[in-house]
Amino acid sequence: MKYYVTFGQGHQHRRPRFLKMQDNGDPVYREEIFDRNCVATLTALNMHAANARAHELFGDKFFTVYLHVGAESEKAIAEWYPRGETAAEDES
């Protein structure tokens, strides 16, 4: 199931996100910021697993974890989070 992770006013996380490999074999990264202006998304089997994964990724500096409930969730994100959804983990 899809879950959302939100962040408090003062919580900001920065991390590199892999983009691609250059022709010379060097990796290219961009800095990604998770803060009050976006919602991190992750996939988990249940709320307990989602909360545990959020702690692994962000430590204890996040606000809360919510279950995605379809259009209602997407409407709230569009209204309240200017940068929208950002994947918490690289897709494999």
Backbone as CSV, one residue per row, in Angstrom:
resi,resn,N_x,N_y,N_z,CA_x,CA_y,CA_z,C_x,C_y,C_z
1,MET,0.834,-1.176,0.000,0.000,0.000,0.000,0.886,1.250,0.000
2,LYS,0.333,2.321,-0.477,1.069,3.576,-0.554,0.829,4.399,0.711
3,TYR,1.934,4.937,1.254,1.872,5.774,2.446,2.576,7.099,2.187
4,TYR,2.169,8.114,2.919,2.778,9.433,2.840,3.500,9.734,4.146
5,VAL,4.637,10.415,4.033,5.382,10.873,5.200,5.441,12.393,5.110
6,THR,5.028,13.074,6.166,5.087,14.536,6.190,6.140,14.981,7.194
7,PHE,6.564,16.228,7.060,7.646,16.774,7.876,7.177,18.048,8.556
8,GLY,7.708,18.313,9.738,7.352,19.513,10.484,8.007,20.756,9.917
9,GLN,7.685,21.880,10.492,8.193,23.172,10.023,9.717,23.232,9.996
10,GLY,10.380,22.646,10.974,11.830,22.746,11.060,12.574,21.499,10.620
11,HIS,11.869,20.502,10.120,12.513,19.252,9.727,12.889,19.310,8.249
12,GLN,14.180,19.188,7.977,14.641,19.167,6.595,15.689,18.071,6.446
13,HIS,15.511,17.266,5.426,16.445,16.181,5.139,16.989,16.383,3.740
14,ARG,18.294,16.255,3.577,18.947,16.357,2.269,19.650,15.038,2.000
15,ARG,19.536,14.585,0.757,20.267,13.383,0.394,20.493,13.363,-1.104
16,PRO,21.541,12.678,-1.532,21.780,12.576,-2.968,20.840,11.547,-3.594
17,ARG,20.363,11.835,-4.783,19.519,10.896,-5.538,20.268,10.571,-6.825
18,PHE,20.510,9.299,-7.060,21.213,8.864,-8.267,20.384,9.208,-9.499
19,LEU,21.010,9.812,-10.507,20.327,10.142,-11.753,20.736,9.226,-12.896
20,LYS,22.046,9.149,-13.160,22.516,8.354,-14.301,24.023,8.164,-14.190
21,MET,24.547,7.349,-15.088,25.990,7.172,-15.199,26.472,7.990,-16.383
22,GLN,27.587,8.700,-16.189,28.193,9.434,-17.294,28.901,8.452,-18.216
23,ASP,29.264,8.931,-19.413,29.961,8.085,-20.371,31.277,7.554,-19.813
24,ASN,31.918,8.320,-18.915,33.190,7.885,-18.343,33.004,6.934,-17.156
25,GLY,31.749,6.599,-16.830,31.470,5.663,-15.750,31.211,6.302,-14.397
26,ASP,31.333,7.629,-14.300,31.071,8.316,-13.034,29.570,8.500,-12.835
27,PRO,29.087,8.301,-11.607,27.663,8.510,-11.344,27.329,10.001,-11.261
28,VAL,26.103,10.341,-11.632,25.599,11.711,-11.519,24.476,11.694,-10.488
29,TYR,24.578,12.587,-9.503,23.581,12.698,-8.447,23.004,14.106,-8.440
30,ARG,21.812,14.242,-7.866,21.268,15.563,-7.566,20.826,15.533,-6.113
31,GLU,20.906,16.694,-5.475,20.484,16.764,-4.083,18.964,16.821,-4.010
32,GLU,18.420,16.036,-3.126,16.976,16.019,-2.932,16.682,16.507,-1.520
33,ILE,15.658,17.334,-1.406,15.290,17.896,-0.106,13.885,17.441,0.267
34,PHE,13.753,16.920,1.466,12.457,16.571,2.039,12.202,17.565,3.158
35,ASP,11.081,18.287,3.092,10.756,19.268,4.120,9.253,19.503,4.154
36,ARG,8.830,20.564,4.821,7.403,20.857,4.998,6.656,21.137,3.698
37,ASN,7.372,21.355,2.592,6.739,21.697,1.320,6.500,20.508,0.406
38,CYS,6.807,19.294,0.876,6.566,18.112,0.056,6.097,16.960,0.939
39,VAL,5.653,15.923,0.296,5.227,14.702,0.965,6.058,13.568,0.394
40,ALA,6.754,12.831,1.244,7.507,11.668,0.796,6.547,10.488,0.681
41,THR,6.709,9.702,-0.362,5.861,8.519,-0.533,6.703,7.265,-0.383
42,LEU,6.099,6.243,0.184,6.747,4.941,0.259,5.682,3.859,0.204
43,THR,6.118,2.657,-0.099,5.214,1.519,-0.187,5.550,0.544,0.934
44,ALA,4.523,0.077,1.620,4.717,-0.872,2.717,3.486,-1.762,2.831
45,LEU,3.635,-2.860,3.537,2.527,-3.799,3.705,1.449,-3.285,4.643
46,ASN,1.861,-2.492,5.655,0.901,-1.981,6.635,1.476,-0.727,7.292
47,MET,0.692,-0.103,8.154,1.102,1.139,8.806,2.340,0.937,9.681
48,HIS,2.408,-0.173,10.382,3.570,-0.448,11.233,4.849,-0.499,10.390
49,ALA,4.804,-1.204,9.270,5.973,-1.307,8.390,6.317,0.049,7.781
50,ALA,5.303,0.836,7.417,5.541,2.170,6.850,6.202,3.078,7.869
51,ASN,5.728,3.045,9.100,6.306,3.867,10.160,7.752,3.445,10.446
52,ALA,8.008,2.146,10.470,9.363,1.646,10.701,10.301,2.094,9.576
53,ARG,9.834,2.025,8.330,10.670,2.441,7.195,10.926,3.947,7.230
54,ALA,9.936,4.730,7.615,10.124,6.180,7.745,11.204,6.479,8.779
55,HIS,11.218,5.735,9.886,12.257,5.915,10.905,13.630,5.537,10.355
56,GLU,13.705,4.485,9.537,14.979,4.097,8.932,15.498,5.194,8.003
57,LEU,14.600,5.785,7.221,14.995,6.789,6.231,15.260,8.161,6.836
58,PHE,14.445,8.571,7.811,14.481,9.948,8.300,14.794,10.085,9.785
59,GLY,15.082,9.001,10.456,15.316,9.068,11.897,14.022,9.449,12.608
60,ASP,14.133,10.243,13.663,12.916,10.650,14.378,12.474,12.048,13.973
61,LYS,13.010,12.568,12.872,12.683,13.932,12.436,11.719,13.922,11.246
62,PHE,10.511,13.482,11.497,9.422,13.616,10.545,8.155,13.793,11.356
63,PHE,7.085,14.248,10.711,5.874,14.528,11.457,5.051,13.269,11.665
64,THR,4.517,12.710,10.590,3.724,11.498,10.734,3.615,10.764,9.407
65,VAL,3.069,9.558,9.470,2.856,8.715,8.298,1.357,8.557,8.109
66,TYR,0.906,8.719,6.852,-0.519,8.601,6.515,-0.712,7.555,5.433
67,LEU,-1.843,6.886,5.456,-2.228,5.961,4.394,-2.802,6.750,3.228
68,HIS,-2.403,6.403,2.011,-2.973,7.017,0.804,-4.419,6.550,0.672
69,VAL,-5.348,7.494,0.482,-6.762,7.141,0.342,-7.341,7.674,-0.961
70,GLY,-6.559,7.620,-2.020,-7.043,7.974,-3.347,-7.125,9.469,-3.610
71,ALA,-8.165,9.864,-4.318,-8.315,11.248,-4.769,-8.330,12.240,-3.610
72,GLU,-8.873,11.849,-2.487,-8.901,12.739,-1.323,-7.481,13.102,-0.892
73,SER,-6.582,12.121,-0.854,-5.181,12.374,-0.496,-4.516,13.269,-1.530
74,GLU,-4.724,12.969,-2.804,-4.086,13.735,-3.873,-4.557,15.185,-3.894
75,LYS,-5.825,15.421,-3.607,-6.353,16.784,-3.555,-5.711,17.560,-2.398
76,ALA,-5.585,16.934,-1.242,-4.979,17.598,-0.086,-3.513,17.922,-0.343
77,ILE,-2.802,17.001,-0.973,-1.386,17.246,-1.287,-1.247,18.420,-2.235
78,ALA,-2.062,18.462,-3.272,-2.000,19.564,-4.239,-2.282,20.909,-3.570
79,GLU,-3.157,20.902,-2.589,-3.548,22.140,-1.925,-2.535,22.615,-0.879
80,TRP,-1.950,21.667,-0.125,-1.153,22.041,1.040,0.360,21.877,0.889
81,TYR,0.818,21.165,-0.134,2.251,20.903,-0.292,2.718,21.373,-1.666
82,PRO,3.354,22.543,-1.749,3.710,23.157,-3.034,4.554,22.274,-3.943
83,ARG,5.444,21.465,-3.382,6.297,20.612,-4.226,5.694,19.235,-4.466
84,GLY,4.544,18.962,-3.891,3.844,17.701,-4.155,4.539,16.478,-3.580
85,GLU,4.350,15.359,-4.272,4.901,14.072,-3.835,6.334,13.903,-4.317
86,THR,7.150,13.277,-3.463,8.510,12.893,-3.810,8.728,11.487,-3.271
87,ALA,9.224,10.588,-4.110,9.466,9.223,-3.665,10.524,9.201,-2.568
88,ALA,10.246,8.530,-1.471,11.191,8.458,-0.365,12.380,7.579,-0.702
89,GLU,12.179,6.609,-1.597,13.240,5.678,-1.954,13.353,5.595,-3.479
90,ASP,14.544,5.270,-3.953,14.722,5.039,-5.377,13.923,3.797,-5.746
91,GLU,13.281,3.848,-6.900,12.534,2.681,-7.363,13.509,1.646,-7.866
92,SER,13.228,0.391,-7.533,14.144,-0.678,-7.965,13.510,-1.514,-9.041
